[in-house]
Amino acid sequence: MDNQREVTMTLAFDPAELTLPRGHYIGGRYVPARDQITVTAPSNGATLGAVPQADMAVVDRAVEAARTALRTSGWGRAAPRERLRALHRWADLMEEEAPVLARLEAVCSSRPVADTVAGDIPVTAEQIRFFAEFADKECDALAPTAEGSLGMITSEPHGVVGAITPWNFPISMAGWKLGPALAAGNAVVLKPSEMTPWSALYMAELSVRASLPEGLVNVILGDGPETGAAITGHPGIDKISFTGSTRAGAAIMENVARCRIKPMTLELGGKSPMIVFEDADLDLAADCLERGILPNAGQFCVAGSRMIVARSIADELAGRLTERFSRHEPAATWDAQSGFCPIISEAQLGRIDSLVRAACEHGAEALCGAARFDREGSYYRPTLLAGPSPDNPAVTEEIFGPVATFQTFETEEEAIAMAAHPTYGLCSGIFTRDLARALRVAGRIEAGTVWINRYGRSRDHILPTGGWKASGLGKDLGREAYTANRRTKSVLATI
């Protein structure tokens, strides 16, 4: 047995033997509260436990803890190198505690424990270090003003950032919010999804163990309609950062406008196209199209769910994809060997299946899948739907599952027109050996990110991510995420 096999076997665990955090995490300690929301395991449908529902009083307490931490620790005014060193310690501790952190995520989510240890946690630690480096490298600026005056553009933290993260990549999404906000000198009140609550609590605990001030990272549990609304509408929260559905993002914008105008960053839904031209490397394209839709069972916002393929190569590529889609087998997230991921809940699986059925009723042909796996747990077969019309629900709706449409085109203009979506503009992919064509088409795609001869984010954290149209507002990752967590001030002095 090689070392990697031994490590993987060690990571496997029995959910019944896992000790789960209890309560909210506020001011550097767990705050007991009455459990109200049941948490289940999508891998087998078993009830794992329950978590509390934070009301406005709990949010008040978390905001006060955050403000107290900023005031007493001087975090936002501290020498930038102090913030950098503290965040590096936190990232190191996350990697040291990866097996514990990964199990807390895997038990209730769609993320296999081995994949989380090998991918999600080290990437998140890298991102925290990446943002920490901005703390002592981003500078204020002098402005060219008239003689006898001094113009400056300075920046400072917002104060308390309210962050709301989704259930699909709990650790990664928490890192997206916490890393830049803390590096920029803010405190955070974070609400993870009520379906995947425990890894965020442990991340907050680790922040205190890494000597970040108590109360700088507060995690409160609850759902969107009550707890999320209390956060976004709270007058003591100075900025909002949210990742989730477009519908929820719209509700947040409405709530913020009604309660108190404040800056916000919203990464929302997507229905991303992958255009494959006739001169593409088919082996590369098949790999990327598969990786663009099937990881995490398609439950990620940048999923390449619309395949738009040159008619001359369509049959061959469809055949390759059908074979690839059909070979995946599911496995529980706590098993030694990673398998195809579960859908987060039975409700979401039912929604996926109903959309697939509606798509077939409206003329799409299921080349593979189109049904759940015959085993315990919420698993849906990888599905490829050929020949849908532009108004087919599988084309227009974000399915958020392992379902891709397969459409064909004759000309470049037709491909560009098919790639345009009336609602979403998150990301896209282009596959061609012709660099001039790739850049020409990339310039006409309405999306915040375009990948050429690849698909998916890399560890190049300098590249921001965020959508156009109803896919979002502002950017995560990159310098843009750091600057979004600071506010600028113009200073003009007569000298």
C-alpha positions in Angstrom: 0.0 0.0 0.0 1.6 3.3 -1.0 1.6 6.4 1.2 -1.2 8.1 -0.6 -3.5 5.1 -0.2 -2.6 5.0 3.6 -3.4 8.7 4.0 -6.7 8.3 2.2 -7.7 5.3 4.3 -6.8 7.3 7.4 -9.1 10.1 6.4 -12.2 7.8 6.1 -14.4 8.0 9.1 -17.7 6.9 10.7 -20.1 9.9 10.9 -21.6 8.5 14.1 -18.2 9.0 15.9 -17.7 12.6 14.8 -17.9 15.3 17.5 -19.7 18.3 16.1 -19.4 21.9 17.3 -22.5 23.2 19.1 -24.0 26.7 19.1 -22.8 29.9 17.5 -19.2 31.2 17.7 -19.2 34.7 19.0 -16.5 36.7 20.7 -14.0 33.8 20.6 -16.2 31.2 22.3 -19.2 28.9 21.5 -22.5 30.3 22.6 -25.1 27.6 23.4 -28.5 28.0 21.7 -31.6 25.9 21.2 -31.2 23.7 18.2 -34.0 24.3 15.6 -32.7 23.3 12.1 -32.1 19.6 11.3 -28.9 18.8 9.4 -28.9 15.6 7.2 -26.2 13.8 5.4 -26.7 13.8 1.6 -24.6 10.6 1.3 -27.2 8.5 3.1 -30.0 10.7 4.2 -29.3 10.1 7.9 -30.0 12.9 10.4 -26.7 14.2 11.8 -28.0 16.7 14.3 -29.4 20.2 14.5 -28.2 23.8 14.7 -29.7 26.9 16.1 -31.5 29.7 14.3 -30.0 33.1 15.0 -32.5 36.0 15.4 -31.8 39.7 15.4 -30.7 39.5 19.1 -28.0 37.0 18.2 -26.9 39.1 15.2 -26.8 42.2 17.5 -24.5 40.2 19.9 -22.2 39.1 17.0 -21.9 42.7 15.6 -21.1 44.1 19.0 -18.4 41.4 19.5 -17.0 42.4 16.1 -17.0 46.1 16.9 -15.5 45.4 20.4 -12.7 43.4 18.8 -11.8 46.1 16.3 -11.8 48.8 19.1 -9.8 46.9 21.7 -7.4 45.1 19.4 -6.7 47.9 17.0 -6.8 45.3 14.2 -7.7 47.8 11.5 -5.0 50.3 12.7 -2.3 47.8 13.4 1.0 47.7 11.5 0.1 45.8 8.3 2.9 43.2 9.0 1.1 42.2 12.2 -2.1 41.3 10.3 0.0 39.5 7.7 1.8 37.3 10.3 -1.5 36.5 12.2 -3.2 35.4 8.9 -0.2 33.3 8.0 -0.4 31.5 11.3 -4.1 30.9 10.8 -3.5 29.4 7.3 -0.8 27.2 8.7 -3.1 25.9 11.5 -5.8 25.2 8.9 -3.4 22.9 7.1 -2.3 21.2 10.3 -5.9 20.6 11.3 -7.0 19.6 7.8 -8.2 16.1 8.7 -10.6 17.5 11.4 -11.7 20.4 9.3 -12.4 18.1 6.3 -14.4 15.6 8.2 -16.6 18.4 9.6 -17.3 19.5 6.1 -17.6 16.1 4.4 -20.2 14.7 6.9 -22.9 17.1 5.9 -21.9 18.3 2.4 -21.2 17.0 -1.1 -17.5 17.2 -0.7 -15.5 14.0 -0.3 -13.2 14.1 2.7 -10.1 13.1 0.7 -10.8 15.8 -2.0 -11.2 18.4 0.7 -7.9 17.6 2.3 -6.1 17.5 -1.0 -7.7 20.4 -2.6 -10.2 22.7 -0.8 -8.1 23.3 2.4 -4.7 23.9 0.9 -6.1 26.2 -1.7 -8.0 28.1 0.9 -4.9 28.4 3.0 -3.0 29.7 0.0 -5.8 32.3 -0.6 -5.6 33.5 3.0 -1.8 33.9 2.6 -2.3 35.7 -0.8 -4.7 38.3 0.7 -2.4 38.7 3.8 0.3 39.9 1.5 -1.8 42.8 0.4 -1.9 44.1 3.9 1.6 45.6 3.7 1.9 46.1 -0.1 -1.1 48.2 -1.0 -0.4 51.9 -0.6 -2.3 55.1 -0.5 -1.6 57.6 -3.3 -0.7 61.2 -3.9 -2.8 63.1 -6.4 -1.5 65.7 -8.8 -3.0 68.9 -7.5 -2.3 72.6 -7.9 0.9 74.1 -6.4 0.4 74.9 -2.7 -2.0 72.0 -2.1 -1.5 68.4 -1.2 -4.0 65.9 -2.5 -4.1 62.3 -1.1 -6.3 59.3 -1.8 -6.3 57.1 1.3 -8.1 53.9 2.2 -9.3 52.4 5.4 -11.4 49.3 6.5 -15.1 49.4 6.3 -15.5 48.1 9.8 -17.7 45.0 10.2 -18.3 42.9 7.1 -21.4 40.6 7.0 -20.7 37.5 4.9 -23.1 34.8 3.8 -21.7 31.6 2.1 -23.4 28.7 0.3 -23.4 25.0 0.9 -21.5 23.8 -2.1 -17.9 24.6 -1.0 -18.2 25.6 2.6 -14.5 26.0 3.5 -13.5 27.5 0.2 -16.3 30.1 0.2 -15.6 31.0 3.8 -12.0 31.6 2.8 -13.1 33.8 -0.1 -15.0 36.1 2.4 -12.7 36.0 5.5 -9.3 36.3 3.8 -9.7 39.7 2.1 -11.9 41.1 4.7 -9.5 40.4 7.6 -6.4 41.3 5.6 -8.0 44.7 4.8 -8.5 45.3 8.6 -12.2 44.4 9.1 -14.0 42.1 11.5 -16.5 39.6 10.1 -19.9 38.2 11.0 -20.2 35.1 8.9 -23.3 33.0 8.2 -22.6 29.6 6.6 -25.4 27.6 5.0 -27.6 25.9 7.6 -27.0 22.7 5.6 -23.2 22.8 6.0 -22.5 24.7 9.2 -19.7 23.0 11.1 -16.5 23.6 9.1 -17.0 27.4 9.4 -17.3 27.2 13.1 -14.1 25.3 13.4 -12.3 27.8 11.1 -13.4 30.5 13.5 -12.1 28.5 16.4 -8.8 28.1 14.6 -8.5 31.8 14.0 -8.4 32.4 17.8 -6.0 29.6 18.3 -3.8 31.3 15.7 -3.9 34.5 17.9 -6.3 36.6 15.9 -8.3 38.8 18.3 -11.3 37.2 19.8 -14.4 38.5 18.2 -12.7 39.3 14.9 -14.3 36.2 13.3 -17.9 35.4 14.4 -20.0 32.6 13.0 -23.7 32.6 13.5 -26.0 29.8 12.3 -29.5 30.0 10.7 -31.4 30.2 7.4 -31.6 33.0 4.8 -35.1 34.4 5.4 -34.5 35.1 9.1 -30.8 35.1 9.9 -29.5 36.2 6.5 -32.0 39.0 6.4 -31.0 40.1 9.9 -27.4 40.3 8.8 -27.9 42.2 5.5 -30.3 44.6 7.1 -28.3 45.3 10.3 -27.4 48.9 10.7 -24.1 48.0 12.4 -22.8 46.0 9.5 -20.9 48.1 7.0 -20.5 45.9 4.0 -22.1 42.7 2.7 -20.4 39.9 0.8 -22.6 37.1 -0.5 -22.3 34.0 -2.7 -25.4 32.2 -3.7 -28.4 32.2 -6.1 -29.5 35.1 -8.2 -32.9 35.1 -6.5 -31.3 35.4 -3.0 -28.9 38.1 -4.3 -31.9 40.2 -5.5 -33.6 39.8 -2.1 -30.4 41.0 -0.4 -30.2 44.0 -2.6 -33.8 44.9 -1.8 -33.2 44.4 2.0 -30.1 46.5 2.0 -31.8 49.3 0.1 -34.7 49.3 2.5 -32.7 49.1 5.8 -29.4 50.9 5.2 -27.4 51.6 2.0 -24.1 49.9 2.1 -21.6 48.4 -0.4 -22.0 44.8 -1.3 -20.3 42.1 -3.3 -22.6 39.5 -4.8 -21.4 36.3 -6.7 -24.6 34.8 -8.1 -25.9 32.2 -10.5 -24.5 31.1 -13.9 -25.4 29.2 -17.0 -22.1 29.1 -18.6 -21.4 28.2 -22.3 -18.4 26.1 -23.5 -17.9 26.6 -27.3 -16.0 24.0 -29.1 -14.9 24.9 -32.7 -14.1 22.3 -35.4 -10.3 22.7 -35.0 -10.3 22.1 -31.3 -8.1 19.4 -29.7 -10.9 16.9 -29.0 -9.1 15.1 -26.2 -8.5 18.3 -24.4 -12.0 19.5 -25.1 -13.6 16.3 -23.8 -11.5 16.5 -20.6 -12.4 20.1 -20.0 -16.1 19.6 -20.8 -16.3 16.7 -18.3 -14.4 18.7 -15.6 -16.5 21.7 -16.4 -19.8 20.1 -15.3 -19.3 16.9 -13.2 -17.1 17.9 -10.2 -19.2 18.3 -7.0 -22.0 16.8 -9.1 -22.4 20.0 -11.0 -23.1 22.0 -7.9 -20.9 25.0 -8.5 -21.8 28.4 -9.9 -19.2 28.3 -12.8 -20.4 24.9 -14.1 -20.1 24.7 -17.9 -23.7 23.6 -18.3 -24.2 24.6 -22.0 -22.0 22.8 -24.5 -22.1 24.5 -27.9 -20.2 22.4 -30.5 -19.4 22.7 -34.2 -21.7 20.4 -36.1 -18.8 18.7 -38.0 -17.4 17.3 -34.7 -20.6 17.0 -32.7 -21.2 13.3 -33.1 -17.7 12.3 -32.1 -17.6 14.6 -29.1 -21.0 13.5 -27.9 -19.9 9.9 -28.1 -16.8 10.6 -26.0 -18.8 12.5 -23.4 -21.5 9.9 -23.2 -18.9 7.3 -22.4 -17.2 9.5 -19.9 -20.5 10.5 -18.1 -21.6 6.9 -17.9 -18.6 5.5 -16.0 -18.9 7.5 -12.8 -20.0 5.7 -9.7 -21.1 7.4 -6.4 -19.5 7.0 -3.0 -20.2 8.5 0.4 -18.3 11.6 1.3 -16.6 9.8 4.2 -15.4 6.8 2.3 -11.7 6.1 1.8 -12.0 6.4 -2.0 -13.7 9.5 -3.5 -16.6 8.8 -5.9 -19.3 10.8 -7.6 -20.6 13.4 -5.2 -24.2 13.4 -3.8 -26.7 16.1 -4.4 -27.0 18.3 -1.3 -30.6 17.3 -0.5 -33.6 15.3 -1.7 -35.3 18.6 -2.4 -32.6 19.7 -4.7 -32.4 16.3 -6.4 -36.1 16.5 -7.0 -35.7 19.9 -8.6 -32.9 18.6 -10.9 -35.0 15.6 -12.0 -38.1 17.8 -12.6 -36.1 20.1 -14.8 -34.6 17.2 -16.8 -38.0 15.7 -17.3 -39.3 19.1 -18.5 -36.4 19.4 -20.8 -37.1 16.1 -22.4 -40.8 16.9 -22.7 -39.8 20.1 -24.6 -37.8 18.1 -27.2 -34.3 17.5 -25.7 -32.9 13.9 -26.0 -31.2 12.4 -23.0 -28.0 10.7 -24.3 -27.2 9.4 -20.8 -28.3 9.8 -17.2 -31.7 11.5 -16.6 -32.3 9.5 -13.4 -31.1 9.1 -9.9 -28.6 6.4 -8.9 -30.2 3.3 -7.5 -28.7 3.5 -4.0 -29.2 5.2 -0.7 -28.4 8.9 -0.6 -29.2 11.8 -2.9 -27.2 10.9 -6.1 -28.1 11.9 -9.6 -26.6 10.3 -12.7 -24.5 12.6 -15.0 -26.8 13.7 -17.7 -26.2 15.0 -21.3 -29.2 16.5 -23.1 -28.9 16.8 -26.8 -30.7 19.1 -29.2 -32.6 21.4 -26.8 -34.2 24.5 -28.3 -33.1 28.0 -27.1 -36.2 28.3 -24.8 -35.8 24.8 -23.4 -35.8 24.9 -19.5 -32.5 23.0 -19.5 -31.0 25.9 -21.5 -32.6 28.8 -19.7 -32.6 27.6 -16.0 -29.7 27.2 -13.7 -30.0 23.5 -12.8 -27.1 23.3 -10.3 -26.6 19.6 -10.9 -24.7 17.2 -13.1 -26.7 18.1 -16.2 -25.3 19.7 -19.4 -27.0 20.6 -22.7 -25.4 19.8 -26.0 -26.2 22.1 -28.9 -24.6 22.5 -32.4 -23.7 25.4 -34.6 -22.4 26.0 -38.2 -20.8 29.5 -38.0 -18.8 31.5 -35.5 -21.6 34.1 -35.4 -24.1 31.4 -34.6 -21.9 30.1 -31.8 -21.6 33.6 -30.3 -25.3 34.2 -30.5 -26.1 30.8 -28.8 -23.6 31.5 -26.0 -25.4 34.7 -25.0 -27.8 34.2 -22.2 -30.6 36.6 -21.4 -30.0 36.3 -17.6 -26.6 35.1 -16.7 -23.0 36.1 -17.6 -20.7 34.5 -15.1 -18.1 32.6 -17.2 -17.5 30.8 -20.4 -15.0 28.5 -22.3 -13.6 28.5 -25.8 -11.8 25.6 -27.4 -9.9 26.2 -30.7 -6.3 26.0 -32.0 -6.8 29.4 -33.7 -5.6 32.0 -31.2 -6.9 34.9 -33.3 -10.4 33.4 -33.3 -10.2 32.6 -29.5 -9.4 36.2 -28.7 -12.0 37.6 -31.1 -14.7 35.4 -29.7 -13.6 36.1 -26.1 -14.1 39.8 -26.7 -17.7 39.3 -27.7 -18.7 36.9 -24.9 -20.8 38.5 -22.2 -19.2 37.0 -19.1 -17.0 38.1 -16.3 -14.5 35.3 -17.0 -13.5 33.6 -20.3 -11.3 30.5 -20.3 -9.5 29.4 -23.5 -8.5 25.8 -24.0 -9.2 25.1 -20.3 -12.1 25.4 -18.0 -12.1 26.3 -14.3 -10.3 28.4 -11.8 -6.6 27.8 -11.0 -4.5 28.6 -8.1 -3.6 32.0 -9.7 -5.5 33.9 -7.0 -4.6 37.2 -8.6 -7.4 36.7 -11.2 -10.7 38.1 -9.9 -13.9 36.3 -10.4 -17.4 37.7 -10.7 -20.3 37.9 -13.1 -22.0 40.2 -15.5 -25.7 40.8 -15.8 -27.7 38.8 -13.1 -24.6 36.8 -12.3 -23.3 39.3 -9.8 -21.9 42.5 -8.6 -18.3 43.2 -7.8 -15.5 40.6 -7.6 -14.1 37.9 -5.4 -10.4 36.9 -5.4 -7.7 39.1 -6.9 -6.7 42.6 -5.9 -10.3 43.6 -6.5 -11.5 41.5 -3.5 -9.0 43.2 -1.2 -9.8 46.8 -2.4 -13.5 46.0 -2.1 -13.0 45.5 1.6 -11.6 49.0 2.1 -13.2 52.4 1.4 -11.3 55.3 -0.1 -11.1 58.9 1.2 -9.9 62.0 -0.6 -7.9 64.4 1.4 -6.9 67.9 0.1 -4.8 70.2 2.1 -3.6 73.8 1.5 0.1 74.0 2.4 
